[in-house]
């Protein structure tokens, strides 16, 4: 556990007069200071401003939106039930752009435009290119922070900002660390939190086949290891260390000839970096498709979100260990090294004669998108820093929370993704008397439903800081963080942090003293933070709003929420599930039914809708359901209807006229807010 960044503390020169960018000598005072204009920071700033607080949003780079606008367009959802409030609203607004209800796969520029629209509506200006170098604390409260210009540091341009509440939304947690808050780096030993999948893990995912020799001259250790292979020792499973999972870029390319910039040779290109990859080609001669070596996900308008796949791909394994504690100069070097590696990898695939011909022909049609990242050479300015620091706060989320063995009562958001860690080291091992290379650290363990994230996990211990929220570098073990660390979840936690900050200011309390029940109520009843009428979700697990007739099978994996109902009788015995909303506000409501992916699905599903006056029969056909991206299903629009309180409206899903499997999962009633 660590308390402080020594290198930054040495740089503090409090005797120097610090001015704001506006030329003022005294620190500017705000209700809420948000550091980091990634997805969590944008939503946090928007929420606090909408709730009537003065807000400043500071971004250490020139880039808005973090990973969500940095190439990660193939959203890691897990279960859409976990995406609530303004986070869900963000994906709805993307859907509006693409002509759908919700959109979970998207172009970087569209995501950035959508985020900018939030800021414009709230009248929030982002202070770009300023990074934190000091934090002044008194009596446990952060009073002010000092910032320097990131691109051209100078004492003359340093300035200070004071605040009542601070939100460190960054992936790195620099403000948190500078404020003396406890944090950790790397993997805990399994025994620390009674976990199973923490620490060293030698598994089969994203792995090499047995027998690939690690040495420059096969069989000759004296020739040295090929590039990218560590000389480290494999420790027993479950052993803790300070190593972190690999970083990479989520690569946006296009095959549109009119929008394509050619992949060219990077300065300093060295094809020997990929000698071991050539051995992998030779070890699996039947793998002759790009998708064998990359997750090549298609985005709208002929673009991609490319991610790591297999033993040797876009992850630069073992090259990021210094990043969490490095000074800003060294961090930039590490980022540049990852950029060079990734651009070199693409150029290698395009030009090196050792690449299988079939794969090389496939990549020839791809290039950088001319209309993306126009201020950064059409290359993403955001490295995927999957895990940096993790706060050790009032409560540490662990594997027990993920799998449901421990359920917190102070939940202010949910997570639902697999416990996921990318590989951490590439090492030499002995197996069956042979020397070979293996990747270590990959974990992909799922099969559990959505679970709550504790409010206590986004705040420090009281002795560390009394007015700080940390929604991204939050308090979780390595393996639990691997499930939580998704962009939609960071947005949810950003909103929860901002609402809690406003409550703390209004009531004159510390973050530890916030009334969590009041916070949960506000998040539920005012999900868009603007006083609009909340939508009504009736899930099959909301038993008070659901009446089931017949014997349905309850399926606890996939679907929307904890479970869904399934019937394969093809109408042999009549079954139905009636979803009844509790209408509190008379309004026009758009009604949606969630259709979960299922094998042998019925080509038609009969639905009866009662609006309080008349009944309608609606037939949903299989072709009406458009499931895209990493999701368990899709909402289907039934229409817009006028509902009034006390009239008993409902939506009933039945197996009448079914010719396959029918599912009954969730129904959504979205009010038409003026």
TIGU-179257 format. One line per 2 residues: number of its first residue (from 1); their letters; for each residue x, y, z of C-alpha. Coordinates in steps of 0.001 Angstrom, whole numbers, plus 500000, padded with zeros to 6 digits. Example, Ala and Ser with C-alpha at 12.3 -4.5 7.8 and 13.67 -1.06 7.14 Angstrom:
BEGIN
1) as) 512300,495500,507800; 513670,498940,507140
***
This chain:
BEGIN
1) xx) 500000,500000,500000; 501317,503404,499065
3) xx) 500519,506918,500155; 502226,509441,497912
5) xx) 504075,510129,494686; 507582,511093,495878
7) xx) 508701,512585,492572; 505775,514979,492476
9) xx) 506090,516005,496110; 509662,517105,495448
11) xx) 508403,519407,492708; 506098,521413,494979
13) xx) 507148,525019,495223; 504471,526618,497329
15) xx) 506456,529821,497723; 505910,530529,494049
17) xx) 502900,532696,493253; 500431,530631,491248
19) xx) 497998,532306,488856; 494944,530997,487070
21) xx) 494773,530994,483248; 492615,534084,483659
23) xx) 495489,535971,485256; 494131,535935,488818
25) xx) 496584,535578,491697; 494262,533879,494172
27) xx) 493044,530296,493628; 489697,530121,491885
29) xx) 487005,528618,494112; 484469,526047,492912
31) xx) 481919,523827,494573; 483121,520776,492662
33) xx) 486539,520328,491045; 486627,517454,488528
35) xx) 490048,516278,487411; 489966,514228,484218
37) xx) 487652,514776,481236; 487255,511104,480404
39) xx) 483798,509515,480399; 483543,509484,484208
41) xx) 484726,513078,484523; 482411,514465,481856
43) xx) 479345,512830,483399; 480419,513920,486885
45) xx) 480900,517542,485824; 477625,517602,483890
47) xx) 475723,516135,486853; 477122,518582,489400
49) xx) 476489,521571,487137; 472938,520440,486359
51) xx) 472319,520164,490087; 473199,523821,490522
53) xx) 476829,523677,491621; 479790,525653,490282
55) xx) 482072,523223,488485; 485480,523182,486831
57) xx) 486573,520319,484579; 490334,519916,484076
59) xx) 491932,517555,481542; 495700,516882,481537
61) xx) 495748,516095,477797; 494187,517699,474735
63) xx) 491733,514809,474372; 488080,514689,475470
65) xx) 486383,511459,476484; 489201,509080,477402
67) xx) 488788,505583,476017; 485169,506017,474945
69) xx) 486340,508505,472310; 489757,506880,471973
71) xx) 488807,503830,469918; 486880,501680,472369
73) xx) 483710,501722,470315; 482837,498058,470807
75) xx) 481449,498654,474281; 482231,496166,477043
77) xx) 478700,495928,478403; 478354,492690,480320
79) xx) 474651,493123,481063; 472835,496302,480029
81) xx) 470807,496172,483245; 473922,497533,484986
83) xx) 474038,500659,482793; 471858,503315,484405
85) xx) 471270,507053,484583; 473298,509364,482360
87) xx) 475499,506486,481239; 472464,504828,479687
89) xx) 471380,508220,478334; 474747,508533,476560
91) xx) 474179,505288,474640; 470618,506382,473880
93) xx) 471971,509602,472364; 474413,507575,470283
95) xx) 471409,505509,469219; 469620,508656,468105
97) xx) 472599,509465,465883; 472565,506022,464278
99) xx) 468773,505682,464042; 468327,503199,466891
101) xx) 467028,503232,470454; 470466,502503,471916
103) xx) 473843,502140,470211; 476737,500267,471764
105) xx) 479114,500235,468781; 480180,503621,467459
107) xx) 482856,505810,465881; 485242,507810,468097
109) xx) 484239,511150,466579; 480530,510505,467181
111) xx) 481219,509687,470840; 483270,512864,471216
113) xx) 480555,514985,469643; 477986,513440,471995
115) xx) 480099,514190,475062; 480651,517745,473855
117) xx) 476893,518194,473597; 476561,517361,477309
119) xx) 479164,519979,478167; 477561,522566,475896
121) xx) 474117,522031,477419; 475520,522581,480901
123) xx) 477790,525447,479862; 480965,523673,480982
125) xx) 484333,524702,479571; 487118,522124,479714
127) xx) 490538,523349,480832; 492738,521212,478592
129) xx) 496475,520596,478857; 496790,521084,482620
131) xx) 497960,518385,484999; 498085,518237,488774
133) xx) 501453,518609,490510; 500413,519253,494115
135) xx) 497525,518969,496538; 497216,521050,499695
137) xx) 495287,519451,502524; 494210,520846,505894
139) xx) 492386,518976,508655; 491733,516096,506261
141) xx) 490200,518308,503547; 491763,519004,500174
143) xx) 491758,522805,500051; 493364,523437,496681
145) xx) 495419,521808,493974; 498248,523183,491851
147) xx) 498365,522591,488103; 501009,522972,485443
149) xx) 500713,523142,481685; 501236,519601,480378
151) xx) 502721,520459,476994; 505020,523260,478192
153) xx) 505575,523189,481964; 506647,526506,483438
155) xx) 506311,528144,486840; 504885,531157,485050
157) xx) 501826,529215,483877; 501186,527209,487036
159) xx) 497861,527924,488737; 495769,526809,491675
161) xx) 492165,525740,492047; 490262,525497,495320
163) xx) 487122,523468,495892; 484632,522180,498417
165) xx) 484590,518727,496797; 487075,517057,494457
167) xx) 486503,514212,492016; 489566,512414,490640
169) xx) 488058,510830,487534; 491381,509880,485917
171) xx) 492404,506320,485188; 495758,507004,486882
173) xx) 494498,508434,490185; 497176,511145,490331
175) xx) 495106,513602,492376; 494197,510800,494750
177) xx) 497848,509855,495230; 499040,513430,495661
179) xx) 496379,513936,498318; 497872,511253,500528
181) xx) 495164,508671,499904; 496087,505017,500324
183) xx) 496332,502991,497136; 497824,499834,495746
185) xx) 499372,498685,492460; 499466,495219,490932
187) xx) 497973,491957,492089; 497132,490957,495613
189) xx) 497918,487437,496717; 494791,485284,496709
191) xx) 495039,484862,500450; 494677,488606,501139
193) xx) 490962,488728,500327; 490227,484981,500217
195) xx) 490060,485056,496408; 490695,482432,493753
197) xx) 491661,484329,490605; 493986,487047,491908
199) xx) 497772,486929,491840; 499776,484891,489346
201) xx) 497549,482893,486973; 498883,480670,484196
203) xx) 495788,479923,482121; 494901,478988,478552
205) xx) 493366,482244,477328; 495321,484384,474818
207) xx) 498057,481815,475040; 500749,480153,472936
209) xx) 500637,476512,471904; 503155,474310,473657
211) xx) 506685,474026,472402; 507605,477424,470883
213) xx) 511291,478058,471580; 512181,481419,473211
215) xx) 515774,481827,472051; 517157,483779,469104
217) xx) 518924,480602,468074; 516496,477791,468880
219) xx) 517772,475600,471694; 520656,477952,472548
221) xx) 520075,479998,475731; 523375,481827,475190
223) xx) 521923,483467,472061; 519494,485452,474219
225) xx) 515731,485744,474342; 513683,487023,471443
227) xx) 512122,490484,471796; 509193,490713,474185
229) xx) 510102,487705,476351; 510951,488295,480007
231) xx) 513647,486472,481924; 511402,486500,484990
233) xx) 510556,483437,487036; 507084,481923,487132
235) xx) 505785,482110,490699; 503130,479754,492100
237) xx) 499496,480467,491206; 497934,483039,493487
239) xx) 501188,484800,494352; 500872,488569,494635
241) xx) 503156,491042,492867; 503295,494666,491692
243) xx) 502948,493856,487984; 500013,495216,485980
245) xx) 498040,493883,483050; 499110,494846,479555
247) xx) 498126,498091,477853; 497262,498501,474194
249) xx) 495477,500756,471736; 491947,500090,470570
251) xx) 492718,500667,466900; 490363,502487,464563
253) xx) 491033,501661,460903; 488887,501925,457794
255) xx) 488616,500075,454483; 486789,502942,452787
257) xx) 489158,503960,449935; 487905,507542,450042
259) xx) 488577,507870,453777; 491759,505827,454098
261) xx) 495261,506987,455010; 497916,504380,454241
263) xx) 499726,502496,456991; 503337,503566,456598
265) xx) 506676,502560,458084; 507167,504107,461552
267) xx) 510445,505847,462272; 512784,503389,463989
269) xx) 510891,500341,462708; 512605,497058,463646
271) xx) 511114,493874,462210; 512998,491761,464776
273) xx) 510378,492819,467337; 508116,490302,465611
275) xx) 510469,487332,465223; 508563,485470,467914
277) xx) 505278,486225,466160; 506723,484509,463079
279) xx) 507335,481416,465190; 503694,481585,466258
281) xx) 502638,481658,462585; 504757,478554,462009
283) xx) 503293,476790,465067; 499701,477252,463861
285) xx) 499842,477031,460053; 496075,476710,459693
287) xx) 495388,480085,461361; 495301,482261,458260
289) xx) 492763,484932,459137; 493221,488362,460702
291) xx) 490674,487405,463354; 493014,484675,464556
293) xx) 495453,487378,465679; 493214,490396,466381
295) xx) 489679,490970,467628; 488690,492816,464466
297) xx) 485309,494321,465376; 483364,496188,462716
299) xx) 482139,499686,463562; 479690,501854,461620
301) xx) 480837,503494,458372; 483462,500891,457479
303) xx) 485588,501379,460579; 486997,499098,463255
305) xx) 487662,498741,466934; 490622,496338,466991
307) xx) 491590,494673,470262; 494080,492048,471424
309) xx) 493618,488380,470568; 495858,485381,471076
311) xx) 499399,485028,472340; 500994,487860,470361
313) xx) 498804,490783,469359; 498187,494435,470213
315) xx) 498927,494028,473946; 502485,495152,474693
317) xx) 502950,492626,477475; 505301,493471,480326
319) xx) 506289,496915,479052; 504139,499068,481356
321) xx) 505230,498195,484900; 506748,501634,485513
323) xx) 503709,503564,484320; 501710,503935,487579
325) xx) 504525,505575,489562; 506440,507134,486681
327) xx) 506823,510888,486375; 505061,512611,483493
329) xx) 508129,512494,481256; 508592,508752,481663
331) xx) 504881,508124,481184; 505035,509895,477837
333) xx) 507959,507676,476857; 505948,504566,477736
335) xx) 502976,505848,475732; 505263,506583,472775
337) xx) 506768,503093,473040; 503283,501575,472856
339) xx) 502426,503776,469869; 505613,502717,468086
341) xx) 504972,499047,468835; 501394,499140,467570
343) xx) 502118,501067,464384; 505075,498751,463749
345) xx) 502847,495710,464237; 500392,496972,461616
347) xx) 503213,497781,459186; 504766,494348,459802
349) xx) 501503,492611,458906; 501180,494727,455797
351) xx) 504720,494337,454413; 506804,491553,455931
353) xx) 507139,488511,453634; 507081,486193,456657
355) xx) 503399,487020,457286; 501098,484353,455794
357) xx) 499947,485539,452379; 496246,485179,453187
359) xx) 496541,487441,456245; 498647,490015,454442
361) xx) 496128,490260,451638; 493352,490881,454178
363) xx) 495127,493780,455852; 496059,495512,452599
365) xx) 492626,497114,452282; 492843,498817,455695
367) xx) 494293,502175,456696; 493947,504966,459222
369) xx) 490630,506888,459004; 491042,510347,457508
371) xx) 488063,511716,459459; 489148,510469,462920
373) xx) 491726,512018,465276; 492385,514793,462785
375) xx) 494519,516691,465324; 496688,513649,466132
377) xx) 497729,512215,462777; 494605,509998,462610
379) xx) 495899,507986,465570; 494165,507625,468926
381) xx) 495582,509941,471604; 494382,507589,474363
383) xx) 496389,504532,475372; 494233,501833,476958
385) xx) 495673,501997,480472; 493560,499150,481778
387) xx) 494740,499337,485349; 497022,501839,487052
389) xx) 496536,502645,490718; 493603,501375,492776
391) xx) 492526,503235,495874; 492320,501360,499165
393) xx) 489206,503093,500406; 486475,502658,502987
395) xx) 485584,499326,501350; 487469,497109,498906
397) xx) 485401,495320,496259; 486591,491732,495800
399) xx) 485800,488517,493977; 483181,487748,496624
401) xx) 481186,490784,495452; 481466,489802,491799
403) xx) 480100,486293,492240; 477406,487314,494718
405) xx) 478851,485736,497857; 478944,489191,499453
407) xx) 476290,491767,498518; 476714,495359,499681
409) xx) 473738,497470,500752; 475270,500841,499837
411) xx) 475297,500193,496092; 475502,503308,493892
413) xx) 476022,501518,490595; 476344,498031,489224
415) xx) 478904,495984,487351; 478232,492893,485298
417) xx) 481307,492106,483218; 483466,489010,483440
419) xx) 486350,489113,485942; 488862,490008,483286
421) xx) 492607,490514,483284; 494816,490688,480225
423) xx) 498189,488978,480312; 500852,490463,482557
425) xx) 504097,488786,481577; 505594,486652,478784
427) xx) 508026,484200,480305; 510012,481027,479745
429) xx) 508780,477877,481474; 509691,474215,481574
431) xx) 506921,471756,480724; 507288,468039,480125
433) xx) 511035,468496,479923; 510820,471162,477220
435) xx) 511622,474878,477338; 508887,477066,475904
437) xx) 507194,480477,476115; 503897,481180,477845
439) xx) 501899,484264,478660; 500844,484661,482293
441) xx) 498093,486724,483863; 495086,486286,481584
443) xx) 491857,485624,483496; 488336,485499,482043
445) xx) 485845,484210,484593; 482151,485016,484163
447) xx) 478755,483417,484612; 477466,485761,487321
449) xx) 474771,488409,487150; 474885,492158,487804
451) xx) 476055,493110,491288; 476118,496382,493256
453) xx) 479233,498522,493700; 479634,499981,497179
455) xx) 479532,503734,497747; 482376,503119,500198
457) xx) 484547,501887,497310; 484572,505305,495583
459) xx) 485548,507278,498698; 488799,507269,500716
461) xx) 489104,506277,504334; 488212,509217,506548
463) xx) 491781,509571,507808; 493027,509949,504212
465) xx) 490648,512587,502814; 487181,513900,503653
467) xx) 486148,515588,500395; 487388,513363,497562
469) xx) 485661,510896,495228; 487517,508382,493031
471) xx) 485136,506783,490490; 487728,505284,488112
473) xx) 490835,504385,490161; 488369,503088,492739
475) xx) 488825,500687,495613; 488886,497087,494402
477) xx) 491182,494109,494301; 492931,493436,491005
479) xx) 490502,490746,489903; 487350,492576,491019
481) xx) 488572,495726,489285; 488852,493622,486130
483) xx) 485070,493216,486211; 484243,496795,487225
485) xx) 486656,498736,484967; 484282,499295,482053
487) xx) 483512,502689,480521; 479710,502532,481077
489) xx) 480336,501688,484743; 482829,504543,485135
491) xx) 480124,506910,483875; 477650,505531,486425
493) xx) 480188,505970,489229; 481035,509458,487967
495) xx) 477386,510452,488258; 477082,508852,491701
497) xx) 480183,510736,492851; 478774,514051,491650
499) xx) 475360,513559,493250; 477037,512574,496525
501) xx) 479309,515630,496283; 476258,517882,495919
503) xx) 474533,516244,498892; 477680,516624,500993
505) xx) 477948,520319,500108; 474263,520978,500814
507) xx) 474397,519253,504188; 477882,520366,505211
509) xx) 479102,516791,505559; 482196,514810,504663
511) xx) 482007,512197,501915; 482017,509529,504600
513) xx) 478966,511103,506269; 476750,511275,503174
515) xx) 473326,509691,503669; 473614,506776,501253
517) xx) 469874,506031,501316; 469200,509604,500175
519) xx) 471870,509252,497493; 470336,506010,496206
521) xx) 466898,507621,496165; 468148,510599,494151
523) xx) 469908,508355,491636; 466748,506287,491170
525) xx) 464189,509095,491021; 466285,511635,489120
527) xx) 468413,509450,486845; 469173,512201,484325
529) xx) 469949,514737,487065; 467575,517256,485493
531) xx) 464273,516611,487262; 462678,514851,484285
533) xx) 460231,511967,484726; 462107,508712,485231
535) xx) 461492,505763,482946; 459922,502625,484403
537) xx) 461624,499263,484098; 459671,496110,484899
539) xx) 462037,493148,484919; 460964,489547,485308
541) xx) 462777,489569,488652; 460640,492520,489818
543) xx) 458045,490160,491162; 455748,492903,492444
545) xx) 455144,494013,488849; 455077,490647,487112
547) xx) 452381,487970,486980; 453459,484654,485471
549) xx) 451054,481998,484184; 452385,478514,483435
551) xx) 455691,476858,484168; 458483,478950,482611
553) xx) 462149,478036,482858; 464173,480663,484716
555) xx) 467602,481195,483095; 470167,482938,485284
557) xx) 472841,483784,482726; 472439,486168,479823
559) xx) 469395,488277,479277; 468612,491586,480947
561) xx) 469073,491729,484697; 469567,488737,487006
563) xx) 467583,486287,484842; 464996,485794,482119
565) xx) 462076,483443,481546; 462167,480880,478743
567) xx) 459576,478544,477241; 460240,475937,474573
569) xx) 456790,474291,474451; 455751,476082,471227
571) xx) 452370,476830,472744; 451558,473248,473697
573) xx) 450526,474540,477117; 449438,478151,477457
575) xx) 451935,480404,479244; 452186,484146,479724
577) xx) 454105,486801,481668; 452356,490088,482400
579) xx) 454499,493155,483134; 452593,495935,484916
581) xx) 454200,499358,485438; 453382,501575,488413
583) xx) 452404,504770,486600; 452843,507836,488808
585) xx) 452889,510500,486083; 450320,510710,483293
587) xx) 452277,510882,480046; 452919,509441,476628
589) xx) 455237,506446,477040; 457349,504639,474454
591) xx) 457131,500935,475251; 460012,498523,474604
593) xx) 460290,494778,475150; 463692,493151,475637
595) xx) 464415,490095,473522; 467325,488024,474830
597) xx) 469500,485922,472584; 468334,482325,472674
599) xx) 468803,479237,470556; 465913,478086,468370
601) xx) 463993,481312,468991; 460410,481545,467819
603) xx) 460015,483428,464548; 457118,485319,466139
605) xx) 456103,486412,469635; 452574,487534,470458
607) xx) 452255,490468,472851; 449099,491943,474350
609) xx) 449259,495596,475420; 446603,497237,477589
611) xx) 446910,501032,477899; 444202,501420,480543
613) xx) 441399,501728,477996; 441822,499160,475252
615) xx) 443782,496018,474454; 445999,495590,471415
617) xx) 447692,492516,469992; 451185,493107,468630
619) xx) 453185,490443,466812; 456974,490831,467050
621) xx) 458806,488925,464353; 462374,487654,464464
623) xx) 463479,490077,461750; 462367,492997,463969
625) xx) 465134,492183,466452; 468520,493738,465542
627) xx) 471164,492547,468009; 474582,494187,467535
629) xx) 477792,494268,469533; 478708,492623,472794
631) xx) 475234,492270,474239; 472746,489637,475316
633) xx) 469793,490995,473389; 467953,494072,472142
635) xx) 464981,496309,472872; 462112,496212,470389
637) xx) 459803,499228,470167; 456085,498437,470456
639) xx) 454925,502023,469986; 453957,505121,471966
641) xx) 450920,505043,474218; 449153,507343,476694
643) xx) 449190,505908,480209; 447449,507318,483261
645) xx) 447929,506509,486915; 445451,504042,488392
647) xx) 444291,502509,485090; 446291,499263,485368
649) xx) 448208,499193,482039; 450297,496134,481231
651) xx) 452300,494319,478578; 451756,490563,478384
653) xx) 454124,488200,476583; 452687,484797,475711
655) xx) 453607,481640,473856; 450499,481700,471668
657) xx) 451308,480909,468021; 454965,480328,468893
659) xx) 456996,478046,466643; 460133,478071,468796
661) xx) 461537,479319,472071; 459802,482367,473604
663) xx) 461532,484601,476171; 460011,486998,478703
665) xx) 462636,489242,480229; 461953,492954,480702
667) xx) 459627,495736,479565; 460598,499413,479537
669) xx) 458280,502427,479656; 460055,505628,478580
671) xx) 458094,508853,479223; 457964,511615,476648
673) xx) 459533,514403,478681; 458872,517938,477495
***
